[in-house]
Amino acid sequence: GRAKDQLGKCCPLCRGTIPPSREEIANMKMAKTLMREKSHLDPEYYKDAQAVKKFEAAYGEDWDGTMIEYDNNFVSLPHYVGKAIC
């Protein structure tokens, strides 16, 4: 259920929400763009709308732009996560 999904998105140290990855952000932006280009009668419109709602449910509508960056097989976490470890 919903509670189980939310547990996977929380930091094990501070229980704060883990920010989205670049891929998740790109998928959400693409879905929003596709929604603007389609009619409300198009079945694909609802698929894209559902993807945006899922992102907003996981990260909030007022998501602040912080994201996890994957580069060179390393994960860059926000500074507040590193501070929580120390």
PDB file of N, CA, C and O in Angstrom:
ATOM      1  N   GLY A   1       0.796  -1.194   0.000  1.00  0.00           N
ATOM      2  CA  GLY A   1       0.000   0.000   0.000  1.00  0.00           C
ATOM      3  C   GLY A   1       0.833   1.249   0.000  1.00  0.00           C
ATOM      4  O   GLY A   1       2.036   1.219  -0.258  1.00  0.00           O
ATOM      5  N   ARG A   2       0.194   2.321   0.285  1.00  0.00           N
ATOM      6  CA  ARG A   2       0.816   3.640   0.250  1.00  0.00           C
ATOM      7  C   ARG A   2       1.915   3.785   1.299  1.00  0.00           C
ATOM      8  O   ARG A   2       2.968   4.352   1.006  1.00  0.00           O
ATOM      9  N   ALA A   3       1.693   3.286   2.510  1.00  0.00           N
ATOM     10  CA  ALA A   3       2.687   3.409   3.574  1.00  0.00           C
ATOM     11  C   ALA A   3       3.976   2.682   3.205  1.00  0.00           C
ATOM     12  O   ALA A   3       5.068   3.164   3.506  1.00  0.00           O
ATOM     13  N   LYS A   4       3.857   1.543   2.564  1.00  0.00           N
ATOM     14  CA  LYS A   4       5.036   0.772   2.170  1.00  0.00           C
ATOM     15  C   LYS A   4       5.834   1.522   1.096  1.00  0.00           C
ATOM     16  O   LYS A   4       7.064   1.519   1.132  1.00  0.00           O
ATOM     17  N   ASP A   5       5.148   2.164   0.142  1.00  0.00           N
ATOM     18  CA  ASP A   5       5.819   2.947  -0.892  1.00  0.00           C
ATOM     19  C   ASP A   5       6.571   4.123  -0.288  1.00  0.00           C
ATOM     20  O   ASP A   5       7.685   4.431  -0.711  1.00  0.00           O
ATOM     21  N   GLN A   6       5.977   4.775   0.688  1.00  0.00           N
ATOM     22  CA  GLN A   6       6.599   5.937   1.306  1.00  0.00           C
ATOM     23  C   GLN A   6       7.845   5.548   2.087  1.00  0.00           C
ATOM     24  O   GLN A   6       8.800   6.323   2.126  1.00  0.00           O
ATOM     25  N   LEU A   7       7.869   4.377   2.708  1.00  0.00           N
ATOM     26  CA  LEU A   7       9.040   3.961   3.471  1.00  0.00           C
ATOM     27  C   LEU A   7      10.267   3.840   2.579  1.00  0.00           C
ATOM     28  O   LEU A   7      11.377   4.136   3.023  1.00  0.00           O
ATOM     29  N   GLY A   8      10.098   3.419   1.347  1.00  0.00           N
ATOM     30  CA  GLY A   8      11.217   3.270   0.438  1.00  0.00           C
ATOM     31  C   GLY A   8      11.791   4.587  -0.031  1.00  0.00           C
ATOM     32  O   GLY A   8      12.896   4.608  -0.572  1.00  0.00           O
ATOM     33  N   LYS A   9      11.078   5.692   0.157  1.00  0.00           N
ATOM     34  CA  LYS A   9      11.506   7.004  -0.299  1.00  0.00           C
ATOM     35  C   LYS A   9      12.053   7.859   0.837  1.00  0.00           C
ATOM     36  O   LYS A   9      12.303   9.049   0.643  1.00  0.00           O
ATOM     37  N   CYS A  10      12.243   7.274   2.021  1.00  0.00           N
ATOM     38  CA  CYS A  10      12.705   8.029   3.180  1.00  0.00           C
ATOM     39  C   CYS A  10      14.156   7.704   3.503  1.00  0.00           C
ATOM     40  O   CYS A  10      14.607   6.570   3.335  1.00  0.00           O
ATOM     41  N   CYS A  11      14.867   8.700   3.961  1.00  0.00           N
ATOM     42  CA  CYS A  11      16.243   8.523   4.417  1.00  0.00           C
ATOM     43  C   CYS A  11      16.221   7.656   5.670  1.00  0.00           C
ATOM     44  O   CYS A  11      15.440   7.926   6.582  1.00  0.00           O
ATOM     45  N   PRO A  12      17.054   6.627   5.738  1.00  0.00           N
ATOM     46  CA  PRO A  12      17.047   5.767   6.925  1.00  0.00           C
ATOM     47  C   PRO A  12      17.573   6.473   8.177  1.00  0.00           C
ATOM     48  O   PRO A  12      17.324   6.019   9.294  1.00  0.00           O
ATOM     49  N   LEU A  13      18.296   7.578   7.998  1.00  0.00           N
ATOM     50  CA  LEU A  13      18.849   8.291   9.154  1.00  0.00           C
ATOM     51  C   LEU A  13      17.903   9.350   9.703  1.00  0.00           C
ATOM     52  O   LEU A  13      17.610   9.374  10.898  1.00  0.00           O
ATOM     53  N   CYS A  14      17.428  10.226   8.819  1.00  0.00           N
ATOM     54  CA  CYS A  14      16.617  11.350   9.288  1.00  0.00           C
ATOM     55  C   CYS A  14      15.135  11.193   8.974  1.00  0.00           C
ATOM     56  O   CYS A  14      14.317  11.993   9.430  1.00  0.00           O
ATOM     57  N   ARG A  15      14.780  10.166   8.194  1.00  0.00           N
ATOM     58  CA  ARG A  15      13.408   9.893   7.765  1.00  0.00           C
ATOM     59  C   ARG A  15      12.847  10.994   6.866  1.00  0.00           C
ATOM     60  O   ARG A  15      11.639  11.060   6.642  1.00  0.00           O
ATOM     61  N   GLY A  16      13.725  11.855   6.353  1.00  0.00           N
ATOM     62  CA  GLY A  16      13.306  12.862   5.392  1.00  0.00           C
ATOM     63  C   GLY A  16      13.106  12.230   4.024  1.00  0.00           C
ATOM     64  O   GLY A  16      13.625  11.147   3.750  1.00  0.00           O
ATOM     65  N   THR A  17      12.363  12.900   3.179  1.00  0.00           N
ATOM     66  CA  THR A  17      12.090  12.374   1.842  1.00  0.00           C
ATOM     67  C   THR A  17      13.342  12.440   0.991  1.00  0.00           C
ATOM     68  O   THR A  17      14.006  13.475   0.939  1.00  0.00           O
ATOM     69  N   ILE A  18      13.667  11.353   0.331  1.00  0.00           N
ATOM     70  CA  ILE A  18      14.804  11.320  -0.583  1.00  0.00           C
ATOM     71  C   ILE A  18      14.374  12.002  -1.871  1.00  0.00           C
ATOM     72  O   ILE A  18      13.314  11.684  -2.409  1.00  0.00           O
ATOM     73  N   PRO A  19      15.178  12.938  -2.378  1.00  0.00           N
ATOM     74  CA  PRO A  19      14.779  13.670  -3.589  1.00  0.00           C
ATOM     75  C   PRO A  19      14.740  12.772  -4.828  1.00  0.00           C
ATOM     76  O   PRO A  19      15.343  11.699  -4.841  1.00  0.00           O
ATOM     77  N   PRO A  20      14.033  13.215  -5.862  1.00  0.00           N
ATOM     78  CA  PRO A  20      13.913  12.414  -7.080  1.00  0.00           C
ATOM     79  C   PRO A  20      15.221  12.363  -7.869  1.00  0.00           C
ATOM     80  O   PRO A  20      16.091  13.218  -7.707  1.00  0.00           O
ATOM     81  N   SER A  21      15.345  11.355  -8.716  1.00  0.00           N
ATOM     82  CA  SER A  21      16.512  11.245  -9.591  1.00  0.00           C
ATOM     83  C   SER A  21      16.279  12.078 -10.844  1.00  0.00           C
ATOM     84  O   SER A  21      15.163  12.533 -11.096  1.00  0.00           O
ATOM     85  N   ARG A  22      17.325  12.274 -11.620  1.00  0.00           N
ATOM     86  CA  ARG A  22      17.189  13.007 -12.888  1.00  0.00           C
ATOM     87  C   ARG A  22      16.186  12.326 -13.803  1.00  0.00           C
ATOM     88  O   ARG A  22      15.404  12.991 -14.483  1.00  0.00           O
ATOM     89  N   GLU A  23      16.210  11.005 -13.818  1.00  0.00           N
ATOM     90  CA  GLU A  23      15.298  10.249 -14.681  1.00  0.00           C
ATOM     91  C   GLU A  23      13.843  10.487 -14.285  1.00  0.00           C
ATOM     92  O   GLU A  23      12.983  10.670 -15.147  1.00  0.00           O
ATOM     93  N   GLU A  24      13.571  10.483 -12.982  1.00  0.00           N
ATOM     94  CA  GLU A  24      12.201  10.736 -12.522  1.00  0.00           C
ATOM     95  C   GLU A  24      11.736  12.138 -12.896  1.00  0.00           C
ATOM     96  O   GLU A  24      10.585  12.336 -13.284  1.00  0.00           O
ATOM     97  N   ILE A  25      12.641  13.113 -12.776  1.00  0.00           N
ATOM     98  CA  ILE A  25      12.306  14.498 -13.126  1.00  0.00           C
ATOM     99  C   ILE A  25      12.060  14.617 -14.624  1.00  0.00           C
ATOM    100  O   ILE A  25      11.103  15.263 -15.052  1.00  0.00           O
ATOM    101  N   ALA A  26      12.923  13.994 -15.419  1.00  0.00           N
ATOM    102  CA  ALA A  26      12.763  14.043 -16.874  1.00  0.00           C
ATOM    103  C   ALA A  26      11.448  13.400 -17.297  1.00  0.00           C
ATOM    104  O   ALA A  26      10.759  13.922 -18.173  1.00  0.00           O
ATOM    105  N   ASN A  27      11.096  12.275 -16.686  1.00  0.00           N
ATOM    106  CA  ASN A  27       9.834  11.606 -17.006  1.00  0.00           C
ATOM    107  C   ASN A  27       8.636  12.481 -16.653  1.00  0.00           C
ATOM    108  O   ASN A  27       7.672  12.557 -17.415  1.00  0.00           O
ATOM    109  N   MET A  28       8.698  13.139 -15.503  1.00  0.00           N
ATOM    110  CA  MET A  28       7.600  14.004 -15.079  1.00  0.00           C
ATOM    111  C   MET A  28       7.457  15.199 -16.021  1.00  0.00           C
ATOM    112  O   MET A  28       6.342  15.555 -16.403  1.00  0.00           O
ATOM    113  N   LYS A  29       8.574  15.819 -16.399  1.00  0.00           N
ATOM    114  CA  LYS A  29       8.527  16.965 -17.313  1.00  0.00           C
ATOM    115  C   LYS A  29       8.000  16.554 -18.685  1.00  0.00           C
ATOM    116  O   LYS A  29       7.236  17.290 -19.310  1.00  0.00           O
ATOM    117  N   MET A  30       8.410  15.384 -19.145  1.00  0.00           N
ATOM    118  CA  MET A  30       7.928  14.894 -20.439  1.00  0.00           C
ATOM    119  C   MET A  30       6.425  14.645 -20.376  1.00  0.00           C
ATOM    120  O   MET A  30       5.701  14.997 -21.307  1.00  0.00           O
ATOM    121  N   ALA A  31       5.956  14.051 -19.303  1.00  0.00           N
ATOM    122  CA  ALA A  31       4.524  13.788 -19.151  1.00  0.00           C
ATOM    123  C   ALA A  31       3.734  15.091 -19.152  1.00  0.00           C
ATOM    124  O   ALA A  31       2.669  15.167 -19.765  1.00  0.00           O
ATOM    125  N   LYS A  32       4.248  16.124 -18.468  1.00  0.00           N
ATOM    126  CA  LYS A  32       3.567  17.425 -18.454  1.00  0.00           C
ATOM    127  C   LYS A  32       3.519  18.035 -19.848  1.00  0.00           C
ATOM    128  O   LYS A  32       2.500  18.595 -20.252  1.00  0.00           O
ATOM    129  N   THR A  33       4.619  17.925 -20.579  1.00  0.00           N
ATOM    130  CA  THR A  33       4.666  18.456 -21.939  1.00  0.00           C
ATOM    131  C   THR A  33       3.676  17.728 -22.843  1.00  0.00           C
ATOM    132  O   THR A  33       2.950  18.357 -23.614  1.00  0.00           O
ATOM    133  N   LEU A  34       3.650  16.416 -22.745  1.00  0.00           N
ATOM    134  CA  LEU A  34       2.734  15.622 -23.565  1.00  0.00           C
ATOM    135  C   LEU A  34       1.279  15.927 -23.223  1.00  0.00           C
ATOM    136  O   LEU A  34       0.418  15.924 -24.103  1.00  0.00           O
ATOM    137  N   MET A  35       1.005  16.187 -21.953  1.00  0.00           N
ATOM    138  CA  MET A  35      -0.367  16.519 -21.556  1.00  0.00           C
ATOM    139  C   MET A  35      -0.836  17.805 -22.229  1.00  0.00           C
ATOM    140  O   MET A  35      -1.991  17.906 -22.644  1.00  0.00           O
ATOM    141  N   ARG A  36       0.062  18.789 -22.339  1.00  0.00           N
ATOM    142  CA  ARG A  36      -0.291  20.064 -22.971  1.00  0.00           C
ATOM    143  C   ARG A  36      -0.600  19.897 -24.456  1.00  0.00           C
ATOM    144  O   ARG A  36      -1.391  20.650 -25.022  1.00  0.00           O
ATOM    145  N   GLU A  37       0.030  18.906 -25.079  1.00  0.00           N
ATOM    146  CA  GLU A  37      -0.118  18.706 -26.520  1.00  0.00           C
ATOM    147  C   GLU A  37      -1.300  17.813 -26.893  1.00  0.00           C
ATOM    148  O   GLU A  37      -1.649  17.721 -28.070  1.00  0.00           O
ATOM    149  N   LYS A  38      -1.918  17.160 -25.920  1.00  0.00           N
ATOM    150  CA  LYS A  38      -2.989  16.203 -26.207  1.00  0.00           C
ATOM    151  C   LYS A  38      -4.340  16.737 -25.754  1.00  0.00           C
ATOM    152  O   LYS A  38      -4.434  17.614 -24.896  1.00  0.00           O
ATOM    153  N   SER A  39      -5.361  16.186 -26.350  1.00  0.00           N
ATOM    154  CA  SER A  39      -6.731  16.498 -25.973  1.00  0.00           C
ATOM    155  C   SER A  39      -7.092  15.716 -24.706  1.00  0.00           C
ATOM    156  O   SER A  39      -6.538  14.647 -24.447  1.00  0.00           O
ATOM    157  N   HIS A  40      -8.018  16.256 -23.927  1.00  0.00           N
ATOM    158  CA  HIS A  40      -8.495  15.549 -22.736  1.00  0.00           C
ATOM    159  C   HIS A  40      -9.220  14.256 -23.113  1.00  0.00           C
ATOM    160  O   HIS A  40      -9.409  13.382 -22.268  1.00  0.00           O
ATOM    161  N   LEU A  41      -9.614  14.138 -24.341  1.00  0.00           N
ATOM    162  CA  LEU A  41     -10.312  12.937 -24.800  1.00  0.00           C
ATOM    163  C   LEU A  41      -9.356  11.808 -25.184  1.00  0.00           C
ATOM    164  O   LEU A  41      -9.773  10.658 -25.319  1.00  0.00           O
ATOM    165  N   ASP A  42      -8.087  12.133 -25.359  1.00  0.00           N
ATOM    166  CA  ASP A  42      -7.075  11.143 -25.735  1.00  0.00           C
ATOM    167  C   ASP A  42      -6.774  10.237 -24.537  1.00  0.00           C
ATOM    168  O   ASP A  42      -6.475  10.746 -23.456  1.00  0.00           O
ATOM    169  N   PRO A  43      -6.843   8.910 -24.696  1.00  0.00           N
ATOM    170  CA  PRO A  43      -6.541   7.992 -23.577  1.00  0.00           C
ATOM    171  C   PRO A  43      -5.122   8.163 -23.028  1.00  0.00           C
ATOM    172  O   PRO A  43      -4.885   7.944 -21.840  1.00  0.00           O
ATOM    173  N   GLU A  44      -4.192   8.549 -23.881  1.00  0.00           N
ATOM    174  CA  GLU A  44      -2.807   8.754 -23.429  1.00  0.00           C
ATOM    175  C   GLU A  44      -2.690   9.955 -22.484  1.00  0.00           C
ATOM    176  O   GLU A  44      -1.776  10.006 -21.661  1.00  0.00           O
ATOM    177  N   TYR A  45      -3.603  10.912 -22.598  1.00  0.00           N
ATOM    178  CA  TYR A  45      -3.604  12.087 -21.718  1.00  0.00           C
ATOM    179  C   TYR A  45      -3.706  11.641 -20.259  1.00  0.00           C
ATOM    180  O   TYR A  45      -2.989  12.148 -19.396  1.00  0.00           O
ATOM    181  N   TYR A  46      -4.593  10.699 -19.995  1.00  0.00           N
ATOM    182  CA  TYR A  46      -4.801  10.240 -18.622  1.00  0.00           C
ATOM    183  C   TYR A  46      -3.613   9.443 -18.104  1.00  0.00           C
ATOM    184  O   TYR A  46      -3.328   9.463 -16.907  1.00  0.00           O
ATOM    185  N   LYS A  47      -2.928   8.750 -18.983  1.00  0.00           N
ATOM    186  CA  LYS A  47      -1.711   8.030 -18.600  1.00  0.00           C
ATOM    187  C   LYS A  47      -0.638   9.023 -18.152  1.00  0.00           C
ATOM    188  O   LYS A  47       0.035   8.810 -17.143  1.00  0.00           O
ATOM    189  N   ASP A  48      -0.485  10.112 -18.916  1.00  0.00           N
ATOM    190  CA  ASP A  48       0.501  11.135 -18.566  1.00  0.00           C
ATOM    191  C   ASP A  48       0.094  11.873 -17.288  1.00  0.00           C
ATOM    192  O   ASP A  48       0.935  12.175 -16.441  1.00  0.00           O
ATOM    193  N   ALA A  49      -1.202  12.160 -17.161  1.00  0.00           N
ATOM    194  CA  ALA A  49      -1.693  12.832 -15.959  1.00  0.00           C
ATOM    195  C   ALA A  49      -1.446  11.976 -14.720  1.00  0.00           C
ATOM    196  O   ALA A  49      -1.119  12.499 -13.655  1.00  0.00           O
ATOM    197  N   GLN A  50      -1.603  10.674 -14.861  1.00  0.00           N
ATOM    198  CA  GLN A  50      -1.368   9.765 -13.745  1.00  0.00           C
ATOM    199  C   GLN A  50       0.115   9.762 -13.353  1.00  0.00           C
ATOM    200  O   GLN A  50       0.442   9.693 -12.169  1.00  0.00           O
ATOM    201  N   ALA A  51       1.004   9.835 -14.336  1.00  0.00           N
ATOM    202  CA  ALA A  51       2.445   9.876 -14.044  1.00  0.00           C
ATOM    203  C   ALA A  51       2.802  11.142 -13.274  1.00  0.00           C
ATOM    204  O   ALA A  51       3.592  11.093 -12.331  1.00  0.00           O
ATOM    205  N   VAL A  52       2.225  12.273 -13.667  1.00  0.00           N
ATOM    206  CA  VAL A  52       2.491  13.542 -12.964  1.00  0.00           C
ATOM    207  C   VAL A  52       1.932  13.473 -11.546  1.00  0.00           C
ATOM    208  O   VAL A  52       2.599  13.905 -10.606  1.00  0.00           O
ATOM    209  N   LYS A  53       0.736  12.946 -11.371  1.00  0.00           N
ATOM    210  CA  LYS A  53       0.138  12.836 -10.038  1.00  0.00           C
ATOM    211  C   LYS A  53       0.954  11.915  -9.142  1.00  0.00           C
ATOM    212  O   LYS A  53       1.100  12.176  -7.948  1.00  0.00           O
ATOM    213  N   LYS A  54       1.484  10.845  -9.712  1.00  0.00           N
ATOM    214  CA  LYS A  54       2.313   9.907  -8.938  1.00  0.00           C
ATOM    215  C   LYS A  54       3.584  10.613  -8.447  1.00  0.00           C
ATOM    216  O   LYS A  54       3.978  10.451  -7.292  1.00  0.00           O
ATOM    217  N   PHE A  55       4.225  11.400  -9.331  1.00  0.00           N
ATOM    218  CA  PHE A  55       5.418  12.154  -8.949  1.00  0.00           C
ATOM    219  C   PHE A  55       5.080  13.143  -7.835  1.00  0.00           C
ATOM    220  O   PHE A  55       5.792  13.227  -6.835  1.00  0.00           O
ATOM    221  N   GLU A  56       3.989  13.892  -8.014  1.00  0.00           N
ATOM    222  CA  GLU A  56       3.600  14.891  -7.019  1.00  0.00           C
ATOM    223  C   GLU A  56       3.218  14.246  -5.694  1.00  0.00           C
ATOM    224  O   GLU A  56       3.446  14.829  -4.634  1.00  0.00           O
ATOM    225  N   ALA A  57       2.642  13.054  -5.741  1.00  0.00           N
ATOM    226  CA  ALA A  57       2.306  12.347  -4.501  1.00  0.00           C
ATOM    227  C   ALA A  57       3.567  11.920  -3.758  1.00  0.00           C
ATOM    228  O   ALA A  57       3.615  11.946  -2.528  1.00  0.00           O
ATOM    229  N   ALA A  58       4.579  11.530  -4.513  1.00  0.00           N
ATOM    230  CA  ALA A  58       5.830  11.068  -3.888  1.00  0.00           C
ATOM    231  C   ALA A  58       6.695  12.221  -3.392  1.00  0.00           C
ATOM    232  O   ALA A  58       7.324  12.110  -2.340  1.00  0.00           O
ATOM    233  N   TYR A  59       6.733  13.341  -4.145  1.00  0.00           N
ATOM    234  CA  TYR A  59       7.670  14.420  -3.821  1.00  0.00           C
ATOM    235  C   TYR A  59       7.000  15.741  -3.502  1.00  0.00           C
ATOM    236  O   TYR A  59       7.678  16.691  -3.112  1.00  0.00           O
ATOM    237  N   GLY A  60       5.692  15.829  -3.654  1.00  0.00           N
ATOM    238  CA  GLY A  60       4.966  17.052  -3.353  1.00  0.00           C
ATOM    239  C   GLY A  60       4.849  17.958  -4.568  1.00  0.00           C
ATOM    240  O   GLY A  60       5.688  17.936  -5.468  1.00  0.00           O
ATOM    241  N   GLU A  61       3.802  18.741  -4.570  1.00  0.00           N
ATOM    242  CA  GLU A  61       3.574  19.674  -5.675  1.00  0.00           C
ATOM    243  C   GLU A  61       4.559  20.837  -5.618  1.00  0.00           C
ATOM    244  O   GLU A  61       4.853  21.454  -6.642  1.00  0.00           O
ATOM    245  N   ASP A  62       5.067  21.136  -4.430  1.00  0.00           N
ATOM    246  CA  ASP A  62       5.990  22.259  -4.254  1.00  0.00           C
ATOM    247  C   ASP A  62       7.435  21.786  -4.163  1.00  0.00           C
ATOM    248  O   ASP A  62       8.239  22.354  -3.424  1.00  0.00           O
ATOM    249  N   TRP A  63       7.755  20.747  -4.917  1.00  0.00           N
ATOM    250  CA  TRP A  63       9.108  20.199  -4.940  1.00  0.00           C
ATOM    251  C   TRP A  63      10.102  21.321  -5.216  1.00  0.00           C
ATOM    252  O   TRP A  63       9.883  22.128  -6.119  1.00  0.00           O
ATOM    253  N   ASP A  64      11.195  21.384  -4.450  1.00  0.00           N
ATOM    254  CA  ASP A  64      12.106  22.537  -4.473  1.00  0.00           C
ATOM    255  C   ASP A  64      13.248  22.460  -5.476  1.00  0.00           C
ATOM    256  O   ASP A  64      14.065  23.380  -5.524  1.00  0.00           O
ATOM    257  N   GLY A  65      13.341  21.411  -6.275  1.00  0.00           N
ATOM    258  CA  GLY A  65      14.398  21.327  -7.283  1.00  0.00           C
ATOM    259  C   GLY A  65      15.592  20.495  -6.860  1.00  0.00           C
ATOM    260  O   GLY A  65      16.464  20.231  -7.687  1.00  0.00           O
ATOM    261  N   THR A  66      15.670  20.070  -5.604  1.00  0.00           N
ATOM    262  CA  THR A  66      16.756  19.212  -5.155  1.00  0.00           C
ATOM    263  C   THR A  66      16.574  17.837  -5.781  1.00  0.00           C
ATOM    264  O   THR A  66      15.467  17.298  -5.804  1.00  0.00           O
ATOM    265  N   MET A  67      17.670  17.271  -6.289  1.00  0.00           N
ATOM    266  CA  MET A  67      17.573  15.941  -6.887  1.00  0.00           C
ATOM    267  C   MET A  67      18.826  15.147  -6.618  1.00  0.00           C
ATOM    268  O   MET A  67      19.870  15.712  -6.294  1.00  0.00           O
ATOM    269  N   ILE A  68      18.729  13.850  -6.751  1.00  0.00           N
ATOM    270  CA  ILE A  68      19.900  12.975  -6.673  1.00  0.00           C
ATOM    271  C   ILE A  68      20.509  12.928  -8.059  1.00  0.00           C
ATOM    272  O   ILE A  68      19.810  12.697  -9.046  1.00  0.00           O
ATOM    273  N   GLU A  69      21.814  13.148  -8.134  1.00  0.00           N
ATOM    274  CA  GLU A  69      22.507  13.099  -9.416  1.00  0.00           C
ATOM    275  C   GLU A  69      23.379  11.856  -9.472  1.00  0.00           C
ATOM    276  O   GLU A  69      24.172  11.599  -8.566  1.00  0.00           O
ATOM    277  N   TYR A  70      23.226  11.096 -10.533  1.00  0.00           N
ATOM    278  CA  TYR A  70      24.031   9.901 -10.737  1.00  0.00           C
ATOM    279  C   TYR A  70      25.113  10.243 -11.746  1.00  0.00           C
ATOM    280  O   TYR A  70      24.813  10.616 -12.880  1.00  0.00           O
ATOM    281  N   ASP A  71      26.382  10.118 -11.335  1.00  0.00           N
ATOM    282  CA  ASP A  71      27.483  10.463 -12.215  1.00  0.00           C
ATOM    283  C   ASP A  71      28.677   9.569 -11.878  1.00  0.00           C
ATOM    284  O   ASP A  71      29.050   9.448 -10.711  1.00  0.00           O
ATOM    285  N   ASN A  72      29.266   8.954 -12.875  1.00  0.00           N
ATOM    286  CA  ASN A  72      30.449   8.108 -12.685  1.00  0.00           C
ATOM    287  C   ASN A  72      30.244   7.016 -11.644  1.00  0.00           C
ATOM    288  O   ASN A  72      31.131   6.747 -10.835  1.00  0.00           O
ATOM    289  N   ASN A  73      29.071   6.390 -11.668  1.00  0.00           N
ATOM    290  CA  ASN A  73      28.746   5.293 -10.753  1.00  0.00           C
ATOM    291  C   ASN A  73      28.722   5.709  -9.288  1.00  0.00           C
ATOM    292  O   ASN A  73      28.797   4.849  -8.411  1.00  0.00           O
ATOM    293  N   PHE A  74      28.622   6.992  -9.001  1.00  0.00           N
ATOM    294  CA  PHE A  74      28.487   7.485  -7.636  1.00  0.00           C
ATOM    295  C   PHE A  74      27.156   8.207  -7.518  1.00  0.00           C
ATOM    296  O   PHE A  74      26.602   8.669  -8.515  1.00  0.00           O
ATOM    297  N   VAL A  75      26.658   8.299  -6.328  1.00  0.00           N
ATOM    298  CA  VAL A  75      25.414   9.020  -6.084  1.00  0.00           C
ATOM    299  C   VAL A  75      25.753  10.278  -5.305  1.00  0.00           C
ATOM    300  O   VAL A  75      26.386  10.208  -4.252  1.00  0.00           O
ATOM    301  N   SER A  76      25.333  11.434  -5.822  1.00  0.00           N
ATOM    302  CA  SER A  76      25.520  12.705  -5.124  1.00  0.00           C
ATOM    303  C   SER A  76      24.255  12.999  -4.334  1.00  0.00           C
ATOM    304  O   SER A  76      23.180  13.181  -4.905  1.00  0.00           O
ATOM    305  N   LEU A  77      24.391  13.042  -3.036  1.00  0.00           N
ATOM    306  CA  LEU A  77      23.258  13.340  -2.179  1.00  0.00           C
ATOM    307  C   LEU A  77      23.313  14.803  -1.747  1.00  0.00           C
ATOM    308  O   LEU A  77      24.392  15.395  -1.721  1.00  0.00           O
ATOM    309  N   PRO A  78      22.187  15.385  -1.413  1.00  0.00           N
ATOM    310  CA  PRO A  78      22.192  16.761  -0.912  1.00  0.00           C
ATOM    311  C   PRO A  78      23.034  16.876   0.347  1.00  0.00           C
ATOM    312  O   PRO A  78      23.206  15.897   1.072  1.00  0.00           O
ATOM    313  N   HIS A  79      23.556  18.061   0.610  1.00  0.00           N
ATOM    314  CA  HIS A  79      24.449  18.279   1.751  1.00  0.00           C
ATOM    315  C   HIS A  79      23.792  17.944   3.095  1.00  0.00           C
ATOM    316  O   HIS A  79      24.460  17.477   4.017  1.00  0.00           O
ATOM    317  N   TYR A  80      22.481  18.185   3.201  1.00  0.00           N
ATOM    318  CA  TYR A  80      21.828  17.920   4.496  1.00  0.00           C
ATOM    319  C   TYR A  80      21.844  16.433   4.835  1.00  0.00           C
ATOM    320  O   TYR A  80      21.777  16.067   6.008  1.00  0.00           O
ATOM    321  N   VAL A  81      21.932  15.572   3.819  1.00  0.00           N
ATOM    322  CA  VAL A  81      22.020  14.133   4.091  1.00  0.00           C
ATOM    323  C   VAL A  81      23.383  13.813   4.687  1.00  0.00           C
ATOM    324  O   VAL A  81      23.482  13.043   5.643  1.00  0.00           O
ATOM    325  N   GLY A  82      24.436  14.404   4.122  1.00  0.00           N
ATOM    326  CA  GLY A  82      25.786  14.198   4.660  1.00  0.00           C
ATOM    327  C   GLY A  82      25.921  14.711   6.086  1.00  0.00           C
ATOM    328  O   GLY A  82      26.580  14.091   6.921  1.00  0.00           O
ATOM    329  N   LYS A  83      25.293  15.850   6.358  1.00  0.00           N
ATOM    330  CA  LYS A  83      25.335  16.413   7.716  1.00  0.00           C
ATOM    331  C   LYS A  83      24.611  15.505   8.702  1.00  0.00           C
ATOM    332  O   LYS A  83      25.013  15.400   9.861  1.00  0.00           O
ATOM    333  N   ALA A  84      23.543  14.850   8.250  1.00  0.00           N
ATOM    334  CA  ALA A  84      22.791  13.959   9.125  1.00  0.00           C
ATOM    335  C   ALA A  84      23.624  12.750   9.528  1.00  0.00           C
ATOM    336  O   ALA A  84      23.454  12.203  10.617  1.00  0.00           O
ATOM    337  N   ILE A  85      24.531  12.334   8.635  1.00  0.00           N
ATOM    338  CA  ILE A  85      25.379  11.177   8.920  1.00  0.00           C
ATOM    339  C   ILE A  85      26.407  11.505   9.999  1.00  0.00           C
ATOM    340  O   ILE A  85      26.710  10.674  10.855  1.00  0.00           O
ATOM    341  N   CYS A  86      26.934  12.714   9.948  1.00  0.00           N
ATOM    342  CA  CYS A  86      27.972  13.130  10.902  1.00  0.00           C
ATOM    343  C   CYS A  86      27.440  13.403  12.229  1.00  0.00           C
ATOM    344  O   CYS A  86      28.193  13.762  13.134  1.00  0.00           O
TER     345      CYS A  86
END
